Amino acid sequence: MKALTLSTSFALLVTLTVHGQVVMRTTTQFGFTGQPDIVIEATGNITTNNTTNFAQANLQLNLAGGDQTVTGDISISTLNLKSTGNKNFNGNITITQSIDFGTGILRPISGKILFTGAPNGISGGNNQSFVEGDFFQLGGGSRFYPVGAAGNYAPLFFDNVTTTNEVGVSLIRADAGLVVDGVEVLSYDPAQYWKLTTTDPASIDSRVTLSLSGAASAGSTAVLQALTTNSQAINLGNSSTTASTVTSRAKVSAPILAVGEITEVKVKVHDLVTPFIADGVNDKLFIENIDKFDYNTVTLLDRWGVVIKTWKNFANDDGYDFSRLSPGNYICIVEFGNNIEGSAKGKISQMVTVLKTN
C-alpha cells in the first residue's frame, strides 16, 4: 500500500486490500492483513480508536496540514512533520523507527510521545520544528532531543545513555530559581532550563550537551544541575564549548539542567615542595584545578632536562615521596584537556623548588 490521504477524522474497521491511493471520508473504517506498508498523509485532524492494531504494519504518518490534532493512542513506524502549525497529540503515540522534523511543532497535550527507534532515527530540528513539551525516548547510546518552547529551539544531547528506563526531556522557558555559590558559579541563565522526567536520573550515566540558543548567560559557561527548581545548583563543569553548545564534564544525576556562568578555570602549579619538614605541609606537588579536566600528563624534569617522573592523570593526593629527590630546582610540565573532539588543550611549565631547611 503506497498512500492513504486523510482530510478529516477516521476510525478503522473494514478490511481493505489497497495498492494505490485511498481518500477516506469521516467514519470510514478499515483493517488489513499481513504486514503492509501504509502511508497516511493527513491535512486535517485525526481520531483513532482501539479496534485496529497497527503493530504488524509499517505505518508512516505524514502531518501535512496547518494546525492539526491527533486524538487517541497509536503506534507507528515513522512520523514526518511536513507543514507549519501545531501538531497536537491527545493520547499516547509511540514511534518505533524514525521522526523527521521538517516543519511543524509537535505538542503532547495529554498522554505521551515516545520514540523507541535507534539513536540516528531522529532527523531535523530547527526553529520551525521541534517538540514543545515532554519528549520521551527509550534506548541507549547517543540521544538527541529536539526540544524547544515559546518559539526557541534549544536541543539537548546525551553522549551515551545506559539506562533501560524511559527518559523524557522538555525545555522550560522560565526562571529555574537556582541558588549559586557566587564563587565558582557566578550566575545561571534565568531565561530557560531543561527538565528530565525519568525514574532515576543518575541511571542515565551520560554527559549532556545543552544548546546556548536563547541563553542569557555571558562569559565562561558550564552545565548546572539541581534536584528541583529553586534549589542549590551543582556545577557539572565544562568539558567543551562551542558558539552554540556547552557540554558537561561530569555525568547527569539530577532532573533540572541549566546553563551557568562560571569563573575561568586556570591551572597553576605551586612552586614549593618541602618534604623534609615534619609539618605535613607542602610535602607533595600541588596543581590547582587539575581535577577540572578529563585527562592530564605531568612531567617532572631536573635542571638538566632529565625526566625524573611522569604521571598520567595526576591527582593532588598522589603518593609519590618527594623526599627521595635532592633539594634544588625542577621543571614541572603539565599538559591537560578534555575528551571531547575539538576541545582546547592546554600546556604550562613551572619551576618547582624542593626545599630542605635545618
LUMKE-758551 format. One record per residue (C-alpha): residue number from 1; x, y negated, z. Coordinates in steps of 0.2 Angstrom, whole numbers. Each point is the difference from the previous one (the first is absolute). Layout:
 migu    c1    c2    c3
  NUM     X     Y     Z
...
END
This chain:
 migu    c1    c2    c3
    1     0     0     0
    2     8   -17    -5
    3   -12   -13     7
    4   -15    -4    10
    5    -5   -19    -1
    6   -11    -6    14
    7    -8   -17     1
    8   -12     3    15
    9    -1    12    15
   10    -1    19    -2
   11    -3    16     9
   12     7    16    -6
   13   -10    17    -2
   14    -4     6   -18
   15    13    11    -8
   16     7    -8   -16
   17    13     7   -12
   18     7   -16    -8
   19    15    -3   -12
   20    -3   -18    -4
   21    -6   -16     8
   22   -15     0    10
   23   -10   -15     6
   24   -10     4    15
   25   -16    -9     6
   26    -4    -3    18
   27    -4    16    10
   28     7    11   -14
   29     6    16     8
   30    14    12    -6
   31    11    14     5
   32    14    10    -8
   33     9    16    -2
   34    18     5     0
   35    13   -13     3
   36    -4   -14   -12
   37     9   -17    -3
   38   -13   -13     4
   39     3   -19    -3
   40   -13   -12     7
   41     2   -18    -5
   42   -12   -11     9
   43    -5   -18    -2
   44   -13     0    13
   45    -3     7    17
   46     1    18     4
   47    -9    11    13
   48     5    18     3
   49    -9    14    10
   50     6    15     8
   51    -9    13   -12
   52    15     0   -12
   53    17     6     4
   54    14    -7   -11
   55    14    10     9
   56     2    11   -15
   57     1   -14   -13
   58    13   -12    -5
   59   -10   -16     2
   60     6   -17    -5
   61    -9   -15     5
   62     2   -16    -9
   63    -7   -16     8
   64    -2   -12   -14
   65   -14   -12     5
   66     1   -16    11
   67    -5     2    18
   68    -5    18     2
   69    -6    11    15
   70     3    19     1
   71   -11     8    13
   72     1    17     7
   73    15    13     3
   74    10     6   -15
   75    16     8    -4
   76     9    -4   -16
   77    16     3    -9
   78     4   -17    -7
   79    -6   -18     4
   80     3   -14   -13
   81    -4   -18     4
   82    -3    -8   -16
   83    -9   -16     3
   84     0   -15    11
   85   -12    -1    15
   86    -2     9    16
   87    -2    19     0
   88    -9     4    16
   89    -1    17     7
   90   -14     5    12
   91     5    18     4
   92    15    11     0
   93    10     2   -16
   94    15    11    -2
   95    12    -2   -15
   96    11    16    -2
   97    11    -5   -15
   98     3   -18    -5
   99    -6   -18     2
  100     3   -14   -12
  101    -1   -17     7
  102    -3   -10   -16
  103   -12   -14     5
  104   -13     0    13
  105    -1     0    19
  106    -3    17     8
  107   -10    -3    16
  108    -5    14    13
  109   -17    -7     7
  110    -4    15    10
  111     8    17     0
  112    18     4    -5
  113    10    -2   -16
  114    13    14     1
  115    14     4   -13
  116     7    18     1
  117    11     0   -16
  118    19     0    -2
  119     9   -16     5
  120     2    -5   -18
  121   -18     1    -3
  122    -4   -18     4
  123     4   -13   -14
  124    -2   -18    -1
  125    -5   -12    13
  126     0   -19    -2
  127    -9   -16     6
  128   -15     5   -10
  129     0    19     5
  130     2     7    17
  131    -9     8    15
  132    -8   -12    12
  133    -3    10    15
  134     6    17     7
  135     9    10   -13
  136     4    18     6
  137    13    12    -7
  138     4    18     4
  139    16     8    -4
  140    19    -3     3
  141    14    -8    -9
  142     1   -18    -6
  143   -17    -9     1
  144    -6   -15    -8
  145   -15   -10     7
  146    -6   -14   -12
  147   -10   -10    13
  148    -5   -18     0
  149   -13   -11     8
  150    -8   -17    -3
  151     8    -1   -17
  152    18     4     5
  153     8    16    -6
  154    13     6    13
  155     4    19    -2
  156     9    11    13
  157    12    14    -4
  158     5    15    11
  159    17     8    -6
  160    -3    18     6
  161   -16     4    10
  162     1    17     9
  163   -17     0     9
  164   -14    12    -5
  165   -13   -12     6
  166    -9   -13   -10
  167     7   -17     0
  168   -10   -15    -4
  169     7   -18    -3
  170    -9   -16    -1
  171     6   -18    -2
  172    -8   -12    12
  173     1   -19    -4
  174     0    -6    18
  175    11    -4    14
  176     6    15     9
  177     4   -10    16
  178    16     9     3
  179    11    -4    15
  180    19    -3    -5
  181    15    -1    11
  182     6   -17    -8
  183    18     6     0
  184     2    15   -12
  185   -17    -3    -8
  186    -3   -18    -2
  187   -18     1    -7
  188   -12    10   -11
  189   -10    -3   -15
  190   -17    -6     6
  191    -8     1   -17
  192    -3    19    -1
  193     4    17     7
  194    -2    19    -5
  195   -10    12    10
  196     3    19     0
  197   -14    12     4
  198     6    17     4
  199     0    12    15
  200    18    -2     4
  201    10   -14    -8
  202    17     7     6
  203    -3    16   -10
  204     1   -10   -16
  205    19     0     3
  206     4   -12   -14
  207     8   -17    -2
  208   -12   -13    -8
  209     1   -13   -13
  210   -11   -15     2
  211    -4   -13   -14
  212     4   -18     4
  213   -14    -6   -12
  214   -10   -13    10
  215    12     0    15
  216     3   -16     9
  217    16     5     9
  218    17    -8    -6
  219    18     5     3
  220     6    17     4
  221   -14    13     0
  222    -3    16     8
  223   -15    13     3
  224    -9    -2    17
  225   -12    13     7
  226   -12    -1    15
  227   -12    12     9
  228   -14   -12    -2
  229    -3   -18    -6
  230     4   -13    13
  231    14    11     8
  232    19     1     1
  233     8     1   -17
  234    14    13    -3
  235    14    -4   -12
  236     2    14   -13
  237    14    -9    -8
  238     5    -4   -17
  239     8    14   -11
  240    -3   -10   -16
  241    -8   -16    -7
  242    -4    -6   -17
  243    -9   -15    -6
  244   -16     9     2
  245     2    14    13
  246     8     4    17
  247     4    18     5
  248     1     5    18
  249    16     8     7
  250    -9    11    13
  251   -15    11    -3
  252   -18    -5     3
  253    -8     6    17
  254   -14   -12     3
  255   -16    -5   -10
  256     3   -19    -2
  257    13    -7   -12
  258     5   -17    -4
  259    14   -11    -7
  260    11    -8    12
  261    14   -13     0
  262    15     5     9
  263    17    -7     4
  264    14     3   -12
  265     9    16     4
  266    19    -2     1
  267    13    13     3
  268    14    -5    12
  269    14    10     7
  270     6    -5    17
  271    18    -3     0
  272     6     6    17
  273     1    18     7
  274     7     2    17
  275     0    19     4
  276    14     0    12
  277    -9   -11    13
  278   -11    10    12
  279   -15   -11    -1
  280   -10     9   -13
  281    -1   -16   -10
  282     6    -1   -19
  283     6    18     1
  284    -6     3   -18
  285    -2    -8   -17
  286   -16   -10     0
  287    -9    -5   -17
  288   -15   -11     2
  289   -16     5   -10
  290     8    15    -8
  291   -15     9     5
  292   -11   -11   -11
  293     6     9   -16
  294    -2    18    -7
  295    18     4    -2
  296    17    -6     3
  297    19     4    -1
  298    12    -7    13
  299    19     1    -3
  300    13    -4    12
  301    17    -4    -6
  302    16    -4     9
  303    11   -16    -4
  304     8    10   -15
  305   -16     5    -8
  306     1    18     6
  307   -17     7     3
  308    -2     4    19
  309   -18     6     0
  310   -15     0   -12
  311   -18     1     6
  312   -15     5   -11
  313   -16    -8     8
  314     9    -8    14
  315   -11    -3    16
  316     6   -11    15
  317    -1    14    12
  318    13    10   -10
  319    11    10    12
  320    17    -4    -8
  321    13    -3    13
  322     9   -16    -4
  323    12     2    14
  324    10    12   -12
  325     4   -15   -11
  326    15   -10     3
  327    -3   -18     6
  328     0   -12   -15
  329   -10    -7   -14
  330   -10    11   -12
  331   -11    -4   -15
  332   -18     6     0
  333    -9     2   -17
  334   -19     2     1
  335   -10     5   -16
  336   -19     1     3
  337   -17     0   -10
  338   -17     8    -2
  339    -5    16    -9
  340   -12   -10   -12
  341     5    -1   -18
  342     5   -17    -4
  343     2    -6    18
  344    15   -11     4
  345    16     7     8
  346    11    -9    11
  347    19     1     5
  348     9    -9    14
  349    18     0     7
  350     5    -5    17
  351    16     1    10
  352    -2    10    17
  353    12    -2    14
  354     2    15    12
  355     6    -8    15
  356    10     7    15
  357     2   -11    16
  358     9     3    16
END
